[in-house]
Amino acid sequence: MSDQLIVAGFHRSGTSLVCRLLHRAGLFLGYDLMGAAFSNPYGHFEDIEVVKLHEQLLADNGRTWMVGEPFLPVIAESHWRGMERIIQRRNAEQRLWAFKDPRVCSFMMVWKH
């Protein structure tokens, strides 16, 4: 059995700093983490696989990361399977794992399900 942690927060709210510290302490945050950029020279610590899933979910719902109001996303079966694969793989390989993506604020109820 493994435990999971979702680091949720809007852009520029300090989540990269929190995840940098957690990652340096040994917490698994993903297989392919988003690297540094001008706006975040130490890295974003976002799992590319999770980011791509969230971006596709937003696009399929006619949204972008700049969601201005709450919305109830429609989740296709393929997205449910994608989320399930992410969870199962990490649960099988890690006792404790996490991911961080500002877009997750729009999908917390989906991940909880």
C-alpha positions in Angstrom: 0.0 0.0 0.0 1.3 3.5 -0.8 0.3 7.0 0.2 -0.1 9.8 -2.2 0.2 13.6 -1.8 -1.1 16.2 -4.3 0.5 19.6 -3.9 -2.1 22.1 -5.1 -1.8 25.8 -5.5 -2.2 28.4 -8.1 0.7 29.7 -10.3 3.3 31.6 -8.4 2.0 30.5 -5.0 5.2 28.8 -3.7 4.4 25.2 -4.7 7.7 24.8 -6.7 9.6 25.8 -3.6 7.7 23.3 -1.5 8.2 20.5 -4.0 11.9 21.4 -4.4 12.3 20.8 -0.7 10.2 17.6 -0.7 12.2 16.3 -3.7 15.5 17.0 -2.1 14.2 15.1 1.0 13.6 12.1 -1.2 9.9 12.3 -2.1 9.1 10.8 -5.5 7.5 13.5 -7.7 7.5 11.9 -11.1 9.6 10.3 -13.8 10.0 13.3 -16.0 9.9 16.6 -14.2 9.5 20.0 -15.9 12.8 21.8 -15.8 14.0 25.2 -15.0 12.8 28.3 -16.9 13.5 32.0 -16.8 10.5 32.5 -14.4 11.5 29.5 -12.3 15.3 29.0 -12.4 15.3 26.0 -10.0 12.6 24.1 -11.8 8.9 23.6 -11.6 8.9 20.1 -10.2 5.9 19.2 -12.2 5.5 15.7 -13.6 5.2 16.1 -17.4 2.8 13.1 -17.7 0.4 14.7 -15.2 0.7 18.1 -16.8 -0.1 16.7 -20.2 -3.1 14.8 -18.8 -4.4 18.0 -17.2 -3.8 20.1 -20.3 -5.8 17.5 -22.4 -8.6 17.5 -19.9 -8.8 21.3 -20.0 -8.7 21.3 -23.8 -11.4 18.6 -24.1 -13.6 20.8 -21.9 -12.9 23.9 -23.9 -10.7 25.5 -21.3 -7.1 26.6 -20.8 -5.0 26.8 -17.6 -6.4 30.3 -17.2 -9.7 29.0 -15.8 -11.5 32.0 -14.4 -14.4 30.3 -12.6 -15.3 26.9 -11.2 -16.4 24.3 -13.7 -17.4 20.7 -13.7 -15.2 18.9 -16.2 -16.4 16.1 -18.3 -14.0 13.2 -18.1 -13.7 10.8 -21.0 -13.1 7.1 -20.3 -9.6 7.4 -21.8 -8.7 10.0 -19.3 -10.0 7.9 -16.4 -7.8 5.1 -17.7 -4.8 7.5 -18.0 -5.3 8.6 -14.4 -5.6 5.0 -13.3 -2.3 4.1 -15.0 -0.5 6.9 -13.3 -1.8 5.9 -9.9 -1.2 2.2 -10.3 2.3 2.5 -11.6 3.4 4.9 -8.9 1.6 2.8 -6.2 3.4 -0.3 -7.4 6.9 1.4 -7.4 6.7 3.9 -4.5 5.6 3.7 -0.9 5.0 7.5 -0.9 4.7 9.6 -3.9 3.3 13.0 -4.9 2.7 15.3 -7.9 2.3 19.0 -8.3 0.6 20.9 -11.0 -1.3 24.2 -10.7 -3.9 22.9 -13.0 -4.9 20.2 -10.5 -6.9 22.9 -8.6 -9.5 22.3 -11.3 -9.4 18.5 -10.9 -9.1 17.8 -7.2 -12.5 16.1 -7.0 -11.6 14.0 -10.0 -8.3 12.7 -8.4 -10.1 12.1 -5.1 -12.7 9.9 -6.9 
